Amino acid sequence: MTTNAEQTGDCWALDPEVVFLNHGSFGACPRAVLEEQDRIRLRMERQPVQFFVRDLEDLLDTARAELATFLHAPSTDIAWVPNATSGVNAVLRSLSLAPGDELLTTDHEYNACRNALEYVAGRAGARVVVARIPFPLADADQAVDAILDHASARTRLALVDHVTSQTGLVLPVAGIVAALAGRGIDTLVDGAHAPGMLDLRLADIGAAYYTGNCHKWLCAPKGAGFIYVHPDRQSEIRPVAISHGANSPRQDRSRFLQEFDWVGTDDPSPMLCVPAAIRFMGSLLPGGWPALRAQNRALTLDGRRELAEVLGIGLPRPDTMIGSLAALPLPDGAMEPPKSAMYADPLQDELLRRWRIEVPIIPWPDVPKRLIRISAQIYNGPTQYRLLAEALRELFA
């Protein structure tokens, strides 16, 4: 019997010689969606004025409506951004901060967004407060308690991951948002990994701000992301690039959408492909998106158990905090000078060179401590995690 990975293998442009266990970093776009992007780009180049001036707004609205339905949120509260980092920056750089204000986050926050926090705090004389979430941890309450213990009367905003990038924790953001709101604190949820991995219902979460990527688990082309802003906060939030919408006289459309939908000439095809990605990924299994999420999660749980057994360690968090990412601690390593802003551990290169396995080795919380993080998407299969387990067995024998 063929597996889903074998059945869908031709749907992807991934190198068949590489065991790709790093969907979480940049995603992977199916061939069918890339073909749709080619059609959109051809239309754009055939008559650019028609496309950008006359057609684009309606095209963006149509794509936004399908994404909003998928996210269970009003389409008027969702704007397009290139990625979640851009969404985080838009919110943070729209805040009016004063000396003594505090911005709360956790030590699991994604480095790029943590840098944005430090930047806006430094310019205003504010302070970044970091709640340390234990890892390993016994249950989600430890994460919630750590965040609430660091909130104060000076806290202006909390930046919290929905799925932590380094450690792959699925945090109970609805409870965190509600608890902070009870203290008068807005929450910006960095949901970079959540759309497509989790059954995401933005209206139920209730955050003032939520931003996510469409190129990861939705499998849209790179350059597609969104920002949700509660209606009560939309007048305060501006895109990072100020453009024509800032002084538009139009009354038929919110300034929020006018500003975010046009920040200058760019390639909007990734956003316009989001509906095609949602439909394609939802067609791969008879049970649609719920079946796809369940299969990816089950594969992740099985893979992490296999790796934990080889490494001789316990599972560092409960299954209830797992989506389609899982991270496990490795023996300490020595970092080389970084070759990029993303990865620096030579073990990652060695796994690719010797076994053709692409999987991230993440320095966390600090060198020499490090994690190995696996992802699961429908093109992955159990034999790939067994190969990784055997490679680690040989490396750490």
C-alpha positions as a Python dict, from the first residue, in 0.01 Angstrom:
ca = {
    (1, 'M'): (0, 0, 0),
    (2, 'T'): (133, 343, -90),
    (3, 'T'): (153, 616, 172),
    (4, 'N'): (12, 965, 141),
    (5, 'A'): (370, 1090, 106),
    (6, 'E'): (423, 865, -196),
    (7, 'Q'): (86, 951, -348),
    (8, 'T'): (144, 1326, -324),
    (9, 'G'): (518, 1331, -396),
    (10, 'D'): (477, 1454, -755),
    (11, 'C'): (272, 1749, -629),
    (12, 'W'): (584, 1920, -494),
    (13, 'A'): (893, 2073, -649),
    (14, 'L'): (1114, 1955, -362),
    (15, 'D'): (1446, 1787, -443),
    (16, 'P'): (1370, 1412, -435),
    (17, 'E'): (1728, 1343, -323),
    (18, 'V'): (1680, 1539, 2),
    (19, 'V'): (1485, 1417, 306),
    (20, 'F'): (1314, 1746, 380),
    (21, 'L'): (1213, 1761, 747),
    (22, 'N'): (1216, 2140, 771),
    (23, 'H'): (882, 2250, 634),
    (24, 'G'): (849, 2478, 935),
    (25, 'S'): (1118, 2724, 829),
    (26, 'F'): (1000, 2831, 485),
    (27, 'G'): (720, 2594, 387),
    (28, 'A'): (700, 2433, 43),
    (29, 'C'): (464, 2538, -232),
    (30, 'P'): (283, 2273, -442),
    (31, 'R'): (330, 2273, -818),
    (32, 'A'): (-38, 2346, -877),
    (33, 'V'): (-19, 2664, -670),
    (34, 'L'): (303, 2773, -842),
    (35, 'E'): (126, 2727, -1175),
    (36, 'E'): (-155, 2953, -1053),
    (37, 'Q'): (106, 3210, -954),
    (38, 'D'): (255, 3194, -1304),
    (39, 'R'): (-90, 3265, -1452),
    (40, 'I'): (-139, 3565, -1222),
    (41, 'R'): (204, 3705, -1305),
    (42, 'L'): (139, 3670, -1677),
    (43, 'R'): (-187, 3860, -1636),
    (44, 'M'): (-4, 4130, -1441),
    (45, 'E'): (267, 4174, -1704),
    (46, 'R'): (26, 4159, -2000),
    (47, 'Q'): (-144, 4484, -1895),
    (48, 'P'): (13, 4628, -1578),
    (49, 'V'): (-209, 4936, -1560),
    (50, 'Q'): (-526, 4732, -1592),
    (51, 'F'): (-400, 4486, -1331),
    (52, 'F'): (-277, 4729, -1066),
    (53, 'V'): (-515, 5021, -1112),
    (54, 'R'): (-843, 4859, -1212),
    (55, 'D'): (-833, 4493, -1103),
    (56, 'L'): (-608, 4449, -803),
    (57, 'E'): (-834, 4579, -527),
    (58, 'D'): (-1115, 4339, -616),
    (59, 'L'): (-870, 4052, -655),
    (60, 'L'): (-723, 4118, -309),
    (61, 'D'): (-1072, 4141, -158),
    (62, 'T'): (-1176, 3810, -312),
    (63, 'A'): (-864, 3634, -184),
    (64, 'R'): (-904, 3800, 156),
    (65, 'A'): (-1262, 3677, 184),
    (66, 'E'): (-1153, 3315, 133),
    (67, 'L'): (-870, 3351, 383),
    (68, 'A'): (-1104, 3514, 636),
    (69, 'T'): (-1348, 3225, 606),
    (70, 'F'): (-1063, 2983, 668),
    (71, 'L'): (-952, 3185, 973),
    (72, 'H'): (-1307, 3240, 1106),
    (73, 'A'): (-1272, 3617, 1118),
    (74, 'P'): (-1436, 3916, 944),
    (75, 'S'): (-1257, 3998, 620),
    (76, 'T'): (-1270, 4370, 699),
    (77, 'D'): (-1039, 4310, 996),
    (78, 'I'): (-767, 4134, 792),
    (79, 'A'): (-500, 4305, 583),
    (80, 'W'): (-228, 4157, 366),
    (81, 'V'): (139, 4173, 467),
    (82, 'P'): (439, 3987, 317),
    (83, 'N'): (498, 3779, 631),
    (84, 'A'): (438, 3766, 1005),
    (85, 'T'): (756, 3959, 1084),
    (86, 'S'): (619, 4250, 880),
    (87, 'G'): (292, 4226, 1073),
    (88, 'V'): (471, 4233, 1407),
    (89, 'N'): (674, 4536, 1298),
    (90, 'A'): (363, 4720, 1178),
    (91, 'V'): (197, 4688, 1518),
    (92, 'L'): (505, 4760, 1727),
    (93, 'R'): (610, 5062, 1525),
    (94, 'S'): (258, 5206, 1544),
    (95, 'L'): (262, 5217, 1925),
    (96, 'S'): (316, 5543, 2111),
    (97, 'L'): (550, 5441, 2391),
    (98, 'A'): (696, 5648, 2674),
    (99, 'P'): (994, 5602, 2903),
    (100, 'G'): (914, 5345, 3168),
    (101, 'D'): (664, 5154, 2954),
    (102, 'E'): (713, 4777, 2934),
    (103, 'L'): (675, 4536, 2645),
    (104, 'L'): (627, 4179, 2760),
    (105, 'T'): (740, 3869, 2571),
    (106, 'T'): (888, 3524, 2639),
    (107, 'D'): (1230, 3370, 2597),
    (108, 'H'): (1079, 3149, 2324),
    (109, 'E'): (996, 3446, 2099),
    (110, 'Y'): (1130, 3438, 1743),
    (111, 'N'): (1458, 3627, 1717),
    (112, 'A'): (1349, 3864, 1437),
    (113, 'C'): (1042, 3975, 1633),
    (114, 'R'): (1240, 4003, 1956),
    (115, 'N'): (1475, 4237, 1768),
    (116, 'A'): (1177, 4449, 1665),
    (117, 'L'): (1069, 4470, 2029),
    (118, 'E'): (1415, 4582, 2138),
    (119, 'Y'): (1426, 4840, 1859),
    (120, 'V'): (1098, 5014, 1942),
    (121, 'A'): (1163, 4994, 2315),
    (122, 'G'): (1510, 5142, 2276),
    (123, 'R'): (1384, 5438, 2074),
    (124, 'A'): (1120, 5523, 2332),
    (125, 'G'): (1315, 5453, 2650),
    (126, 'A'): (1082, 5165, 2723),
    (127, 'R'): (1187, 4822, 2851),
    (128, 'V'): (1145, 4468, 2719),
    (129, 'V'): (1045, 4223, 2995),
    (130, 'V'): (1114, 3858, 2920),
    (131, 'A'): (913, 3581, 3085),
    (132, 'R'): (1109, 3257, 3099),
    (133, 'I'): (898, 2956, 3007),
    (134, 'P'): (1060, 2635, 3129),
    (135, 'F'): (1163, 2376, 2872),
    (136, 'P'): (1108, 2090, 2936),
    (137, 'L'): (773, 2176, 3093),
    (138, 'A'): (496, 1968, 3246),
    (139, 'D'): (187, 2147, 3118),
    (140, 'A'): (57, 2462, 2953),
    (141, 'D'): (-21, 2624, 3288),
    (142, 'Q'): (350, 2675, 3345),
    (143, 'A'): (367, 2889, 3033),
    (144, 'V'): (59, 3091, 3126),
    (145, 'D'): (182, 3148, 3481),
    (146, 'A'): (525, 3259, 3361),
    (147, 'I'): (371, 3524, 3135),
    (148, 'L'): (122, 3654, 3390),
    (149, 'D'): (388, 3668, 3662),
    (150, 'H'): (580, 3923, 3452),
    (151, 'A'): (284, 4147, 3363),
    (152, 'S'): (266, 4475, 3553),
    (153, 'A'): (87, 4807, 3560),
    (154, 'R'): (353, 4935, 3318),
    (155, 'T'): (294, 4664, 3055),
    (156, 'R'): (168, 4825, 2734),
    (157, 'L'): (164, 4516, 2514),
    (158, 'A'): (245, 4146, 2526),
    (159, 'L'): (399, 3974, 2223),
    (160, 'V'): (328, 3600, 2243),
    (161, 'D'): (387, 3320, 1993),
    (162, 'H'): (97, 3091, 1913),
    (163, 'V'): (344, 2821, 1807),
    (164, 'T'): (696, 2894, 1927),
    (165, 'S'): (945, 2876, 1643),
    (166, 'Q'): (1248, 2738, 1825),
    (167, 'T'): (1074, 2495, 2060),
    (168, 'G'): (750, 2420, 1874),
    (169, 'L'): (524, 2476, 2175),
    (170, 'V'): (156, 2535, 2100),
    (171, 'L'): (68, 2795, 2362),
    (172, 'P'): (-290, 2841, 2491),
    (173, 'V'): (-315, 3189, 2346),
    (174, 'A'): (-690, 3234, 2401),
    (175, 'G'): (-641, 3192, 2775),
    (176, 'I'): (-333, 3414, 2776),
    (177, 'V'): (-513, 3686, 2579),
    (178, 'A'): (-814, 3677, 2813),
    (179, 'A'): (-602, 3687, 3127),
    (180, 'L'): (-396, 3981, 3002),
    (181, 'A'): (-706, 4165, 2880),
    (182, 'G'): (-844, 4133, 3231),
    (183, 'R'): (-547, 4342, 3340),
    (184, 'G'): (-598, 4596, 3062),
    (185, 'I'): (-311, 4464, 2847),
    (186, 'D'): (-339, 4412, 2471),
    (187, 'T'): (-178, 4105, 2313),
    (188, 'L'): (-5, 4079, 1978),
    (189, 'V'): (-5, 3711, 1879),
    (190, 'D'): (280, 3605, 1652),
    (191, 'G'): (98, 3324, 1471),
    (192, 'A'): (363, 3262, 1207),
    (193, 'H'): (314, 2883, 1217),
    (194, 'A'): (-50, 2857, 1316),
    (195, 'P'): (-252, 2897, 992),
    (196, 'G'): (-292, 2550, 844),
    (197, 'M'): (-121, 2376, 1135),
    (198, 'L'): (-398, 2450, 1385),
    (199, 'D'): (-774, 2490, 1358),
    (200, 'L'): (-737, 2865, 1382),
    (201, 'R'): (-1040, 3070, 1490),
    (202, 'L'): (-932, 3429, 1528),
    (203, 'A'): (-1262, 3562, 1657),
    (204, 'D'): (-1254, 3312, 1944),
    (205, 'I'): (-897, 3402, 2041),
    (206, 'G'): (-996, 3763, 2094),
    (207, 'A'): (-652, 3921, 2052),
    (208, 'A'): (-615, 4287, 1969),
    (209, 'Y'): (-362, 4189, 1702),
    (210, 'Y'): (-280, 3861, 1530),
    (211, 'T'): (-37, 3806, 1243),
    (212, 'G'): (44, 3490, 1053),
    (213, 'N'): (215, 3341, 750),
    (214, 'C'): (45, 3175, 456),
    (215, 'H'): (366, 3032, 306),
    (216, 'K'): (425, 2781, 585),
    (217, 'W'): (143, 2535, 662),
    (218, 'L'): (-102, 2685, 412),
    (219, 'C'): (168, 2624, 145),
    (220, 'A'): (108, 2947, -46),
    (221, 'P'): (402, 3111, -228),
    (222, 'K'): (655, 3305, -21),
    (223, 'G'): (545, 3663, 36),
    (224, 'A'): (192, 3597, 162),
    (225, 'G'): (96, 3684, 517),
    (226, 'F'): (-182, 3863, 701),
    (227, 'I'): (-245, 4087, 996),
    (228, 'Y'): (-568, 4087, 1192),
    (229, 'V'): (-646, 4401, 1392),
    (230, 'H'): (-950, 4435, 1615),
    (231, 'P'): (-1180, 4712, 1487),
    (232, 'D'): (-1122, 4918, 1802),
    (233, 'R'): (-748, 4932, 1725),
    (234, 'Q'): (-744, 4976, 1347),
    (235, 'S'): (-720, 5355, 1351),
    (236, 'E'): (-390, 5329, 1540),
    (237, 'I'): (-210, 5069, 1325),
    (238, 'R'): (-17, 5176, 1016),
    (239, 'P'): (190, 4970, 772),
    (240, 'V'): (567, 4993, 794),
    (241, 'A'): (570, 5168, 453),
    (242, 'I'): (343, 5473, 434),
    (243, 'S'): (200, 5523, 86),
    (244, 'H'): (-104, 5656, -104),
    (245, 'G'): (-366, 5533, 142),
    (246, 'A'): (-247, 5776, 410),
    (247, 'N'): (-431, 6073, 254),
    (248, 'S'): (-693, 5897, 46),
    (249, 'P'): (-1025, 6086, 34),
    (250, 'R'): (-1225, 5765, -14),
    (251, 'Q'): (-1508, 5700, 229),
    (252, 'D'): (-1620, 5362, 92),
    (253, 'R'): (-1325, 5170, 232),
    (254, 'S'): (-1146, 5171, 568),
    (255, 'R'): (-815, 5351, 590),
    (256, 'F'): (-681, 5030, 746),
    (257, 'L'): (-735, 4837, 421),
    (258, 'Q'): (-640, 5129, 196),
    (259, 'E'): (-304, 5169, 365),
    (260, 'F'): (-208, 4803, 399),
    (261, 'D'): (-330, 4692, 56),
    (262, 'W'): (-110, 4938, -128),
    (263, 'V'): (236, 5011, 12),
    (264, 'G'): (400, 5057, -329),
    (265, 'T'): (444, 4856, -645),
    (266, 'D'): (514, 4495, -555),
    (267, 'D'): (426, 4145, -671),
    (268, 'P'): (88, 4060, -513),
    (269, 'S'): (68, 3714, -670),
    (270, 'P'): (156, 3528, -343),
    (271, 'M'): (-149, 3679, -169),
    (272, 'L'): (-373, 3613, -468),
    (273, 'C'): (-265, 3247, -462),
    (274, 'V'): (-377, 3189, -103),
    (275, 'P'): (-725, 3063, -203),
    (276, 'A'): (-567, 2816, -447),
    (277, 'A'): (-337, 2690, -171),
    (278, 'I'): (-625, 2651, 76),
    (279, 'R'): (-829, 2456, -177),
    (280, 'F'): (-541, 2239, -298),
    (281, 'M'): (-417, 2138, 46),
    (282, 'G'): (-772, 2072, 158),
    (283, 'S'): (-822, 1835, -136),
    (284, 'L'): (-533, 1599, -59),
    (285, 'L'): (-717, 1378, 192),
    (286, 'P'): (-1081, 1266, 200),
    (287, 'G'): (-1131, 1440, 533),
    (288, 'G'): (-1000, 1774, 404),
    (289, 'W'): (-813, 2013, 631),
    (290, 'P'): (-906, 1842, 961),
    (291, 'A'): (-763, 1514, 831),
    (292, 'L'): (-449, 1685, 703),
    (293, 'R'): (-383, 1858, 1036),
    (294, 'A'): (-446, 1533, 1226),
    (295, 'Q'): (-213, 1331, 1003),
    (296, 'N'): (69, 1584, 1027),
    (297, 'R'): (34, 1598, 1405),
    (298, 'A'): (33, 1218, 1440),
    (299, 'L'): (346, 1194, 1226),
    (300, 'T'): (515, 1459, 1441),
    (301, 'L'): (428, 1277, 1763),
    (302, 'D'): (560, 947, 1629),
    (303, 'G'): (876, 1108, 1498),
    (304, 'R'): (962, 1281, 1823),
    (305, 'R'): (907, 959, 2022),
    (306, 'E'): (1149, 779, 1792),
    (307, 'L'): (1412, 1050, 1825),
    (308, 'A'): (1370, 1072, 2204),
    (309, 'E'): (1430, 699, 2233),
    (310, 'V'): (1750, 719, 2029),
    (311, 'L'): (1872, 1020, 2229),
    (312, 'G'): (1783, 852, 2558),
    (313, 'I'): (1575, 1143, 2686),
    (314, 'G'): (1222, 1200, 2808),
    (315, 'L'): (966, 1394, 2609),
    (316, 'P'): (1012, 1760, 2701),
    (317, 'R'): (643, 1859, 2686),
    (318, 'P'): (299, 1698, 2681),
    (319, 'D'): (139, 1585, 2356),
    (320, 'T'): (-132, 1847, 2404),
    (321, 'M'): (122, 2120, 2324),
    (322, 'I'): (227, 1965, 1992),
    (323, 'G'): (115, 2065, 1644),
    (324, 'S'): (322, 1980, 1337),
    (325, 'L'): (654, 2086, 1495),
    (326, 'A'): (852, 1918, 1771),
    (327, 'A'): (1187, 2009, 1923),
    (328, 'L'): (1414, 1788, 2133),
    (329, 'P'): (1736, 1877, 2317),
    (330, 'L'): (2064, 1745, 2177),
    (331, 'P'): (2400, 1703, 2348),
    (332, 'D'): (2583, 2034, 2371),
    (333, 'G'): (2766, 2150, 2060),
    (334, 'A'): (3020, 2412, 1964),
    (335, 'M'): (2897, 2674, 1721),
    (336, 'E'): (3103, 2789, 1427),
    (337, 'P'): (3093, 3148, 1301),
    (338, 'P'): (2743, 3183, 1154),
    (339, 'K'): (2707, 3135, 779),
    (340, 'S'): (2366, 3304, 780),
    (341, 'A'): (2129, 3485, 1012),
    (342, 'M'): (1930, 3163, 1052),
    (343, 'Y'): (2159, 2865, 1115),
    (344, 'A'): (2507, 2823, 1255),
    (345, 'D'): (2548, 2465, 1384),
    (346, 'P'): (2777, 2244, 1171),
    (347, 'L'): (2565, 1941, 1262),
    (348, 'Q'): (2293, 2066, 1028),
    (349, 'D'): (2538, 2069, 738),
    (350, 'E'): (2674, 1727, 836),
    (351, 'L'): (2328, 1571, 834),
    (352, 'L'): (2271, 1711, 486),
    (353, 'R'): (2614, 1608, 356),
    (354, 'R'): (2621, 1253, 490),
    (355, 'W'): (2253, 1153, 495),
    (356, 'R'): (2085, 1412, 268),
    (357, 'I'): (1860, 1514, 559),
    (358, 'E'): (1757, 1879, 591),
    (359, 'V'): (1653, 1946, 949),
    (360, 'P'): (1728, 2253, 1164),
    (361, 'I'): (1966, 2248, 1460),
    (362, 'I'): (1871, 2545, 1675),
    (363, 'P'): (2089, 2709, 1941),
    (364, 'W'): (1852, 2746, 2233),
    (365, 'P'): (1836, 2897, 2485),
    (366, 'D'): (2204, 2981, 2443),
    (367, 'V'): (2515, 2820, 2300),
    (368, 'P'): (2625, 2546, 2362),
    (369, 'K'): (2268, 2426, 2430),
    (370, 'R'): (2082, 2325, 2116),
    (371, 'L'): (1767, 2160, 1985),
    (372, 'I'): (1674, 1952, 1684),
    (373, 'R'): (1336, 2049, 1541),
    (374, 'I'): (1134, 1825, 1312),
    (375, 'S'): (835, 1921, 1098),
    (376, 'A'): (568, 1707, 936),
    (377, 'Q'): (381, 1780, 615),
    (378, 'I'): (187, 1540, 394),
    (379, 'Y'): (491, 1475, 172),
    (380, 'N'): (680, 1332, 472),
    (381, 'G'): (663, 970, 585),
    (382, 'P'): (768, 754, 885),
    (383, 'T'): (1079, 614, 712),
    (384, 'Q'): (1228, 964, 695),
    (385, 'Y'): (1219, 1005, 1073),
    (386, 'R'): (1367, 658, 1117),
    (387, 'L'): (1655, 761, 891),
    (388, 'L'): (1710, 1070, 1103),
    (389, 'A'): (1700, 859, 1420),
    (390, 'E'): (1965, 625, 1281),
    (391, 'A'): (2182, 919, 1178),
    (392, 'L'): (2163, 1062, 1530),
    (393, 'R'): (2236, 719, 1679),
    (394, 'E'): (2557, 702, 1475),
    (395, 'L'): (2657, 1062, 1544),
    (396, 'F'): (2612, 1042, 1921),
    (397, 'A'): (2718, 679, 1973),
}
